[in-house]
């Protein structure tokens, strides 16, 4: 494997333009430029690091063991101060270059004398070599593409390009969710067997650490975790809502992790001697499943998938059916006769039925993808000021932080054919190019085009939508 430092040196030169300057005295746009330059240097430096990790990983372990290491990756982690997971990710990214194929800068002049087969994922390779992707991102995309290639559905044309486009715009957390969902849908025929295997691997351990703290570790299959997540998230939301009405001197200042810890302990404390426990917080675990899949037997619905509000990835129809029967869950049957959800002007507030339907569309906070339990439903056009209807087309789920951000910065919102679009104000984006929101933003299987754009460039047909954040 060969690499070039040409791109890296150009990036270092760009960063050097800010050397010796007081960052605290710079305007925000220049501080952001420093961030971008530093990130590019970091990403380009990961390329030779990934190559070195990969070369060592494929060599015999004599040198590592002679120097007191269990394996070559263990030696790489010790030498560079990285965790085992990060070393594995850089190895996966480095393997994109092949054993002795394209050089460190991808398919450019730095690759000399290469006679190996072309890389399997050239778009991901080039983006990583150019510093547009981190090793962590490149490794995730590679694993996703390999899983898709090995699935019954196979790898569709254009998937690599769509994955790369999402990776360049998403946070790592959202990218993982999008990839997990894509793989789950592609492997739907094997979903039930996979979920049964996950159920057999469930485990809870209780240990005492070196500080005398008791560490409870739970490893649960997704279906079993739904009730746990719903319970803890409900307590967090209830605590946050109570803060708004509390005297500042008496306000509950616990962070989220401590609220969940206290709720966890309270559940077991009351469970010791209570026949029927309630923590004073009401919540529901909602499963979403097609009507035909709900009514069919497991053997007849192989490949059918559905969703649970507390989980990122879809589950098989069989697992969702068991959840709906065995626990106190609320099944939301899709494509069947449902209640009227457009109340027009007859009702002021959104109710439980609206919220259930909105989670189906938005998946939680439509802007940042926070869990549904952290969100409330808002009128896009205010009920009083703009005579906005209490309907799904005038409703959106937002967490408190994003609600204030959208309102204060002047973002617009379009709901078009059940798809959420956020329109940035001109001071953020002069072209006011619409951004996808809700579940569609995490969907890699199809391309969404706003009717007011031409191939995603600029907003050209109608004026900015009204949003008042009611």
Buried (B, 14 or more C-beta within 10 A) or exposed (E): BBBBBBBBEEBBEBBEEBEEEEEEEBEEEBEEBBEEBBBBBEBBBBBBBBBBBBBBBEEEBEEBBEEEBEBBBBBBBBBEEBEEEBBBBBBBBBBBBBEEBBBBBBBBEBBEEBEEEEBBBBBBBBBBBBBBBBBBBBBBBBBBBBBBEEBEEEBEEEBBEBBBEBBEEBEEEBBBBBBBBBBBBBBBBBBBEBBEEBBEEEEEEEEEEEEEEEEEEEEBBBBBBBBBBBBBBBBBBBBBEEEEEEEEEEEEEBEBEEBBBEBBEBBEEEEEEEEEEEBEBEBBBBBBBBEBBBEBEBEEBBBBBBBBBBBBBBBBBBBBBBBBEEEEBEBBBBEEEEEEBBBEEEBEEBEEBBBBBBBBBBBBBBBBBBBBBBBBBBBBBBBEEBEBBBBBBBBBBBBBEBBEBBBEEBBBBBBBEEBBBBBBBEEEBEEBBBBBBBBBBBBBEEEBEBEBBEEEEBBEEEEBBEBBBB
